[in-house]
C-alpha cells in the first residue's frame, strides 16, 4: 500500500503515453485492484496517440485549452471540462498551445476484469 499522505509537487514526472506527455500516479496498481488515478501534463503542440480501453477513463482538465477527439467527433476542452470514456470510445487529446494542458485521469476496471488493457 502507498503512503496515506504524499506531496506530489516533490515527486518527479514519469514518461506518459507519448512524446511530450508526462504523468504522476496519485493511486497506482499497488494501491487498488480496480482504480488508478493520476495527473497528466501535455506540452504545447502535442497529440496523444488515438487509443481505446476496456475500462472507464475520465479526464478532468485543470489548465490549458485543447481538444478531445472521441470516435471521430471533436470537443473543445479547458479548465473545468470533463471527458468520460465509458464505452470503449477511441480517443485522443490535442494540445494546440500556447501553454501546457493538464488533467487528472481516473481509470476504473469493470467488475470481474483484473487486467489494465
OpenMM code with the backbone's topology and positions (N, CA, C; nanometers):
from openmm import Vec3, app, unit

residues = "UNK UNK UNK UNK UNK UNK UNK UNK UNK UNK UNK UNK UNK UNK UNK UNK UNK UNK UNK UNK UNK UNK UNK UNK UNK UNK UNK UNK UNK UNK UNK UNK UNK UNK UNK UNK UNK UNK UNK UNK UNK UNK UNK UNK UNK UNK UNK UNK UNK UNK UNK UNK UNK UNK UNK UNK UNK UNK UNK UNK UNK UNK UNK UNK UNK UNK UNK UNK UNK UNK UNK UNK UNK UNK UNK UNK UNK UNK UNK UNK UNK UNK UNK UNK UNK UNK UNK UNK UNK UNK UNK UNK UNK UNK UNK UNK UNK UNK UNK UNK UNK UNK UNK UNK UNK UNK UNK UNK UNK UNK UNK UNK UNK UNK UNK UNK UNK".split()
positions = [
    Vec3(0.0838, -0.1182, 0.0000),
    Vec3(0.0000, 0.0000, 0.0000),
    Vec3(0.0883, 0.1246, 0.0000),
    Vec3(0.0422, 0.2261, -0.0712),
    Vec3(0.1156, 0.3516, -0.0751),
    Vec3(0.0943, 0.4325, 0.0518),
    Vec3(0.1657, 0.5432, 0.0606),
    Vec3(0.1542, 0.6306, 0.1771),
    Vec3(0.0169, 0.6953, 0.1835),
    Vec3(-0.0270, 0.7242, 0.3062),
    Vec3(-0.1535, 0.7936, 0.3261),
    Vec3(-0.1430, 0.9363, 0.2722),
    Vec3(-0.0354, 1.0048, 0.3023),
    Vec3(-0.0130, 1.1423, 0.2573),
    Vec3(0.1137, 1.1458, 0.1726),
    Vec3(0.1022, 1.2087, 0.0554),
    Vec3(0.2179, 1.2286, -0.0326),
    Vec3(0.2199, 1.3742, -0.0751),
    Vec3(0.3357, 1.4246, -0.1117),
    Vec3(0.3488, 1.5607, -0.1609),
    Vec3(0.3854, 1.5530, -0.3088),
    Vec3(0.2843, 1.5521, -0.3958),
    Vec3(0.3075, 1.5329, -0.5386),
    Vec3(0.4009, 1.6355, -0.6017),
    Vec3(0.3977, 1.7640, -0.5607),
    Vec3(0.4924, 1.8564, -0.6235),
    Vec3(0.6387, 1.8150, -0.6059),
    Vec3(0.6694, 1.7405, -0.5015),
    Vec3(0.8075, 1.6967, -0.4787),
    Vec3(0.8430, 1.5706, -0.5572),
    Vec3(0.7430, 1.5015, -0.6122),
    Vec3(0.7686, 1.3784, -0.6868),
    Vec3(0.7938, 1.4099, -0.8340),
    Vec3(0.8783, 1.3294, -0.8971),
    Vec3(0.9127, 1.3520, -1.0364),
    Vec3(0.8041, 1.3068, -1.1320),
    Vec3(0.8065, 1.3633, -1.2509),
    Vec3(0.7155, 1.3235, -1.3581),
    Vec3(0.7713, 1.2005, -1.4272),
    Vec3(0.6830, 1.1132, -1.4750),
    Vec3(0.7219, 0.9936, -1.5493),
    Vec3(0.6776, 1.0080, -1.6941),
    Vec3(0.7412, 0.9316, -1.7827),
    Vec3(0.7042, 0.9315, -1.9241),
    Vec3(0.5590, 0.8879, -1.9380),
    Vec3(0.4824, 0.9612, -2.0188),
    Vec3(0.3412, 0.9311, -2.0397),
    Vec3(0.3177, 0.8454, -2.1624),
    Vec3(0.1964, 0.8542, -2.2161),
    Vec3(0.1534, 0.7688, -2.3268),
    Vec3(0.2242, 0.8003, -2.4589),
    Vec3(0.2844, 0.9178, -2.4707),
    Vec3(0.3545, 0.9545, -2.5932),
    Vec3(0.4522, 1.0672, -2.5680),
    Vec3(0.5300, 1.1051, -2.6698),
    Vec3(0.6264, 1.2154, -2.6552),
    Vec3(0.5568, 1.3447, -2.6140),
    Vec3(0.6180, 1.4180, -2.5210),
    Vec3(0.5625, 1.5445, -2.4745),
    Vec3(0.4522, 1.5298, -2.3719),
    Vec3(0.4311, 1.4059, -2.3245),
    Vec3(0.3281, 1.3796, -2.2232),
    Vec3(0.3952, 1.3151, -2.1021),
    Vec3(0.3704, 1.3712, -1.9846),
    Vec3(0.4250, 1.3157, -1.8605),
    Vec3(0.3117, 1.2967, -1.7614),
    Vec3(0.3352, 1.2080, -1.6641),
    Vec3(0.2321, 1.1871, -1.5630),
    Vec3(0.2921, 1.1539, -1.4274),
    Vec3(0.2057, 1.1638, -1.3271),
    Vec3(0.2372, 1.1251, -1.1892),
    Vec3(0.1209, 1.0411, -1.1400),
    Vec3(0.1503, 0.9266, -1.0846),
    Vec3(0.0438, 0.8416, -1.0316),
    Vec3(0.0014, 0.8925, -0.8939),
    Vec3(-0.1272, 0.9172, -0.8775),
    Vec3(-0.1838, 0.9510, -0.7478),
    Vec3(-0.2189, 0.8205, -0.6759),
    Vec3(-0.2777, 0.7290, -0.7517),
    Vec3(-0.3146, 0.5980, -0.6987),
    Vec3(-0.2779, 0.4965, -0.8063),
    Vec3(-0.1816, 0.4116, -0.7778),
    Vec3(-0.1338, 0.3150, -0.8753),
    Vec3(-0.1845, 0.1747, -0.8495),
    Vec3(-0.1389, 0.0780, -0.9308),
    Vec3(-0.1860, -0.0595, -0.9182),
    Vec3(-0.1520, -0.1244, -0.7837),
    Vec3(-0.0540, -0.0714, -0.7115),
    Vec3(-0.0218, -0.1252, -0.5792),
    Vec3(-0.1152, -0.0718, -0.4708),
    Vec3(-0.1959, 0.0302, -0.5069),
    Vec3(-0.2868, 0.0921, -0.4105),
    Vec3(-0.4292, 0.0405, -0.4209),
    Vec3(-0.4678, -0.0080, -0.5386),
    Vec3(-0.6061, -0.0502, -0.5610),
    Vec3(-0.6097, -0.1584, -0.6682),
    Vec3(-0.7042, -0.2495, -0.6579),
    Vec3(-0.7165, -0.3535, -0.7597),
    Vec3(-0.8247, -0.3209, -0.8620),
    Vec3(-0.8853, -0.2009, -0.8556),
    Vec3(-0.9902, -0.1668, -0.9520),
    Vec3(-0.9848, -0.0231, -1.0022),
    Vec3(-0.8973, 0.0616, -0.9447),
    Vec3(-0.8949, 0.2017, -0.9830),
    Vec3(-0.7523, 0.2555, -0.9883),
    Vec3(-0.7245, 0.3378, -1.0874),
    Vec3(-0.5990, 0.4116, -1.0964),
    Vec3(-0.6336, 0.5597, -1.1082),
    Vec3(-0.5429, 0.6448, -1.0600),
    Vec3(-0.5655, 0.7889, -1.0683),
    Vec3(-0.4314, 0.8563, -1.0862),
    Vec3(-0.4277, 0.9598, -1.1685),
    Vec3(-0.3018, 1.0287, -1.1901),
    Vec3(-0.3201, 1.1694, -1.2432),
    Vec3(-0.2092, 1.2423, -1.2454),
    Vec3(-0.2008, 1.3732, -1.3087),
    Vec3(-0.1290, 1.3538, -1.4405),
    Vec3(-0.1702, 1.4248, -1.5426),
    Vec3(-0.1003, 1.4202, -1.6711),
    Vec3(-0.0821, 1.5626, -1.7213),
    Vec3(0.0272, 1.5836, -1.7919),
    Vec3(0.0563, 1.7153, -1.8474),
    Vec3(0.1076, 1.6964, -1.9896),
    Vec3(0.0526, 1.7761, -2.0819),
    Vec3(0.0920, 1.7711, -2.2223),
    Vec3(0.1557, 1.9030, -2.2610),
    Vec3(0.2684, 1.8947, -2.3304),
    Vec3(0.3338, 2.0144, -2.3820),
    Vec3(0.2526, 2.0729, -2.4976),
    Vec3(0.2726, 2.2018, -2.5268),
    Vec3(0.2058, 2.2627, -2.6423),
    Vec3(0.2454, 2.1894, -2.7712),
    Vec3(0.1487, 2.1744, -2.8617),
    Vec3(0.1744, 2.1100, -2.9893),
    Vec3(0.1719, 1.9584, -2.9861),
    Vec3(0.1329, 1.9001, -2.8729),
    Vec3(0.1364, 1.7544, -2.8560),
    Vec3(-0.0030, 1.6950, -2.8763),
    Vec3(-0.0038, 1.5749, -2.9337),
    Vec3(-0.1276, 1.4991, -2.9550),
    Vec3(-0.1040, 1.3579, -2.9030),
    Vec3(-0.1931, 1.3088, -2.8166),
    Vec3(-0.1781, 1.1708, -2.7696),
    Vec3(-0.2159, 1.0761, -2.8833),
    Vec3(-0.1569, 0.9566, -2.8868),
    Vec3(-0.1942, 0.8623, -2.9925),
    Vec3(-0.3393, 0.8170, -2.9745),
    Vec3(-0.4142, 0.8015, -3.0840),
    Vec3(-0.5514, 0.7503, -3.0713),
    Vec3(-0.5484, 0.6096, -3.0112),
    Vec3(-0.6371, 0.5846, -2.9154),
    Vec3(-0.6413, 0.4545, -2.8492),
    Vec3(-0.7763, 0.4351, -2.7822),
    Vec3(-0.8016, 0.3146, -2.7340),
    Vec3(-0.9239, 0.2829, -2.6601),
    Vec3(-0.8899, 0.1846, -2.5497),
    Vec3(-0.9796, 0.1726, -2.4528),
    Vec3(-0.9585, 0.0841, -2.3388),
    Vec3(-1.0813, -0.0015, -2.3144),
    Vec3(-1.0612, -0.1088, -2.2395),
    Vec3(-1.1733, -0.1930, -2.1952),
    Vec3(-1.2165, -0.1551, -2.0538),
    Vec3(-1.1847, -0.0356, -2.0123),
    Vec3(-1.2250, 0.0148, -1.8813),
    Vec3(-1.2699, 0.1597, -1.8967),
    Vec3(-1.3393, 0.2114, -1.7960),
    Vec3(-1.3822, 0.3509, -1.7959),
    Vec3(-1.2626, 0.4407, -1.7676),
    Vec3(-1.2556, 0.5516, -1.8403),
    Vec3(-1.1499, 0.6502, -1.8198),
    Vec3(-1.2154, 0.7880, -1.8168),
    Vec3(-1.1773, 0.8680, -1.7173),
    Vec3(-1.2337, 1.0012, -1.7002),
    Vec3(-1.1189, 1.1012, -1.6908),
    Vec3(-1.1303, 1.2125, -1.7646),
    Vec3(-1.0327, 1.3216, -1.7573),
    Vec3(-1.1020, 1.4446, -1.7000),
    Vec3(-1.0397, 1.5082, -1.6004),
    Vec3(-1.0843, 1.6374, -1.5505),
    Vec3(-0.9723, 1.7358, -1.5801),
    Vec3(-0.9977, 1.8336, -1.6664),
    Vec3(-0.8937, 1.9252, -1.7129),
    Vec3(-0.8708, 2.0364, -1.6108),
    Vec3(-0.7440, 2.0569, -1.5760),
    Vec3(-0.7048, 2.1534, -1.4734),
    Vec3(-0.6589, 2.2867, -1.5304),
    Vec3(-0.5863, 2.2826, -1.6428),
    Vec3(-0.5351, 2.4060, -1.7024),
    Vec3(-0.5142, 2.3867, -1.8521),
    Vec3(-0.5148, 2.4986, -1.9234),
    Vec3(-0.4904, 2.4971, -2.0662),
    Vec3(-0.6184, 2.4854, -2.1473),
    Vec3(-0.6003, 2.4810, -2.2772),
    Vec3(-0.7094, 2.4669, -2.3728),
    Vec3(-0.6678, 2.3615, -2.4737),
    Vec3(-0.7620, 2.2768, -2.5144),
    Vec3(-0.7285, 2.1742, -2.6118),
    Vec3(-0.8524, 2.1155, -2.6749),
    Vec3(-0.8331, 1.9993, -2.7319),
    Vec3(-0.9414, 1.9264, -2.7962),
    Vec3(-0.9331, 1.7805, -2.7585),
    Vec3(-1.0497, 1.7187, -2.7454),
    Vec3(-1.0607, 1.5741, -2.7311),
    Vec3(-1.1323, 1.5251, -2.8563),
    Vec3(-1.0760, 1.4257, -2.9217),
    Vec3(-1.1412, 1.3606, -3.0344),
    Vec3(-1.1878, 1.2245, -2.9823),
    Vec3(-1.3185, 1.2001, -2.9863),
    Vec3(-1.3756, 1.0733, -2.9384),
    Vec3(-1.4615, 1.0148, -3.0494),
    Vec3(-1.4223, 0.8967, -3.0953),
    Vec3(-1.4921, 0.8300, -3.2058),
    Vec3(-1.5151, 0.9246, -3.3231),
    Vec3(-1.4113, 1.0043, -3.3537),
    Vec3(-1.4149, 1.0918, -3.4700),
    Vec3(-1.4795, 1.2273, -3.4494),
    Vec3(-1.5370, 1.2532, -3.3331),
    Vec3(-1.6011, 1.3821, -3.3057),
    Vec3(-1.5108, 1.4674, -3.2174),
    Vec3(-1.4930, 1.5958, -3.2537),
    Vec3(-1.4045, 1.6867, -3.1805),
    Vec3(-1.4834, 1.7660, -3.0760),
    Vec3(-1.4227, 1.7797, -2.9581),
    Vec3(-1.4799, 1.8570, -2.8478),
    Vec3(-1.3725, 1.9499, -2.7945),
    Vec3(-1.4051, 2.0776, -2.7762),
    Vec3(-1.3126, 2.1714, -2.7135),
    Vec3(-1.3148, 2.1502, -2.5627),
    Vec3(-1.1967, 2.1575, -2.5001),
    Vec3(-1.1860, 2.1415, -2.3553),
    Vec3(-1.0977, 2.2513, -2.2976),
    Vec3(-1.1202, 2.2827, -2.1710),
    Vec3(-1.0382, 2.3785, -2.0968),
    Vec3(-1.0557, 2.3471, -1.9489),
    Vec3(-0.9936, 2.4289, -1.8633),
    Vec3(-1.0025, 2.4052, -1.7190),
    Vec3(-1.1485, 2.3910, -1.6771),
    Vec3(-1.1790, 2.2813, -1.6065),
    Vec3(-1.3141, 2.2533, -1.5611),
    Vec3(-1.3912, 2.1570, -1.6500),
    Vec3(-1.3402, 2.1297, -1.7707),
    Vec3(-1.4068, 2.0337, -1.8597),
    Vec3(-1.3829, 1.8916, -1.8105),
    Vec3(-1.4801, 1.8042, -1.8382),
    Vec3(-1.4700, 1.6623, -1.8045),
    Vec3(-1.4952, 1.5810, -1.9312),
    Vec3(-1.4082, 1.4844, -1.9578),
    Vec3(-1.4281, 1.3905, -2.0688),
    Vec3(-1.4430, 1.2516, -2.0084),
    Vec3(-1.5487, 1.1799, -2.0504),
    Vec3(-1.5744, 1.0466, -1.9963),
    Vec3(-1.5791, 0.9467, -2.1113),
    Vec3(-1.5019, 0.8404, -2.0992),
    Vec3(-1.4981, 0.7338, -2.1986),
    Vec3(-1.5425, 0.6062, -2.1281),
    Vec3(-1.6703, 0.5725, -2.1442),
    Vec3(-1.7257, 0.4601, -2.0692),
    Vec3(-1.7630, 0.3408, -2.1573),
    Vec3(-1.7567, 0.3595, -2.2904),
    Vec3(-1.7986, 0.2536, -2.3824),
    Vec3(-1.6877, 0.2138, -2.4793),
    Vec3(-1.5620, 0.2283, -2.4388),
    Vec3(-1.4513, 0.1890, -2.5247),
    Vec3(-1.4300, 0.2810, -2.6434),
    Vec3(-1.4684, 0.4073, -2.6320),
    Vec3(-1.4516, 0.5018, -2.7413),
    Vec3(-1.3038, 0.5213, -2.7740),
    Vec3(-1.2726, 0.5241, -2.9037),
    Vec3(-1.1358, 0.5622, -2.9420),
    Vec3(-1.1219, 0.7116, -2.9130),
    Vec3(-1.0111, 0.7490, -2.8521),
    Vec3(-0.9938, 0.8889, -2.8145),
    Vec3(-0.8489, 0.9340, -2.8249),
    Vec3(-0.8339, 1.0637, -2.8415),
    Vec3(-0.7045, 1.1291, -2.8404),
    Vec3(-0.7240, 1.2685, -2.7823),
    Vec3(-0.6190, 1.3231, -2.7237),
    Vec3(-0.6227, 1.4582, -2.6683),
    Vec3(-0.5176, 1.5401, -2.7417),
    Vec3(-0.5550, 1.6621, -2.7790),
    Vec3(-0.4663, 1.7509, -2.8543),
    Vec3(-0.4469, 1.8793, -2.7754),
    Vec3(-0.3206, 1.9209, -2.7620),
    Vec3(-0.2899, 2.0489, -2.7007),
    Vec3(-0.2284, 2.1399, -2.8078),
    Vec3(-0.3080, 2.2315, -2.8654),
    Vec3(-0.2543, 2.3206, -2.9672),
    Vec3(-0.1668, 2.4318, -2.9094),
    Vec3(-0.1669, 2.4473, -2.7761),
    Vec3(-0.0868, 2.5503, -2.7114),
    Vec3(-0.1688, 2.6762, -2.6898),
    Vec3(-0.1093, 2.7820, -2.6430),
    Vec3(0.0343, 2.8017, -2.6319),
    Vec3(0.0965, 2.7429, -2.5046),
    Vec3(0.0181, 2.7112, -2.4031),
    Vec3(0.0733, 2.6605, -2.2772),
    Vec3(0.0457, 2.5130, -2.2588),
    Vec3(0.0824, 2.4592, -2.1410),
    Vec3(0.0568, 2.3174, -2.1136),
    Vec3(-0.0928, 2.2893, -2.0971),
    Vec3(-0.1296, 2.1641, -2.1172),
    Vec3(-0.2650, 2.1149, -2.0923),
    Vec3(-0.2510, 2.0105, -1.9829),
    Vec3(-0.3134, 2.0334, -1.8673),
    Vec3(-0.3000, 1.9436, -1.7525),
    Vec3(-0.4359, 1.8867, -1.7147),
    Vec3(-0.4339, 1.7622, -1.6655),
    Vec3(-0.5587, 1.6966, -1.6300),
    Vec3(-0.5372, 1.5935, -1.5213),
    Vec3(-0.6459, 1.5608, -1.4528),
    Vec3(-0.6500, 1.4467, -1.3620),
    Vec3(-0.7173, 1.3344, -1.4389),
    Vec3(-0.6596, 1.2167, -1.4319),
    Vec3(-0.7134, 1.0997, -1.5008),
    Vec3(-0.7552, 0.9952, -1.3979),
    Vec3(-0.8734, 0.9370, -1.4173),
    Vec3(-0.9216, 0.8277, -1.3332),
    Vec3(-0.9548, 0.7105, -1.4250),
    Vec3(-0.9083, 0.5912, -1.3882),
    Vec3(-0.9397, 0.4688, -1.4618),
    Vec3(-1.0073, 0.3713, -1.3659),
    Vec3(-1.1161, 0.3105, -1.4112),
    Vec3(-1.1900, 0.2164, -1.3269),
    Vec3(-1.2155, 0.0888, -1.4062),
    Vec3(-1.1698, -0.0245, -1.3521),
    Vec3(-1.1932, -0.1537, -1.4171),
    Vec3(-1.3377, -0.1986, -1.4002),
    Vec3(-1.3943, -0.2615, -1.5040),
    Vec3(-1.5269, -0.3214, -1.4860),
    Vec3(-1.5196, -0.4372, -1.3861),
    Vec3(-1.6311, -0.4650, -1.3221),
    Vec3(-1.6374, -0.5752, -1.2257),
    Vec3(-1.5903, -0.7045, -1.2927),
    Vec3(-1.5022, -0.7755, -1.2295),
    Vec3(-1.4528, -0.9028, -1.2807),
    Vec3(-1.3290, -0.8921, -1.3679),
    Vec3(-1.2968, -0.7719, -1.4197),
    Vec3(-1.1762, -0.7543, -1.5003),
    Vec3(-1.0604, -0.7249, -1.4066),
    Vec3(-0.9459, -0.7866, -1.4304),
    Vec3(-0.8316, -0.7682, -1.3408),
    Vec3(-0.7076, -0.7173, -1.4123),
    Vec3(-0.7181, -0.6933, -1.5436),
    Vec3(-0.6011, -0.6503, -1.6213),
    Vec3(-0.6277, -0.5123, -1.6821),
    Vec3(-0.5291, -0.4243, -1.6705),
    Vec3(-0.5383, -0.2916, -1.7294),
    Vec3(-0.4977, -0.3015, -1.8760),
    Vec3(-0.5948, -0.2974, -1.9684),
    Vec3(-0.5669, -0.3070, -2.1122),
    Vec3(-0.6152, -0.1832, -2.1830),
] * unit.nanometer
topology = app.Topology()
chain = topology.addChain("A")
for resn in residues:
    res = topology.addResidue(resn, chain)
    for name in ("N", "CA", "C"):
        topology.addAtom(name, app.Element.getBySymbol(name[0]), res)
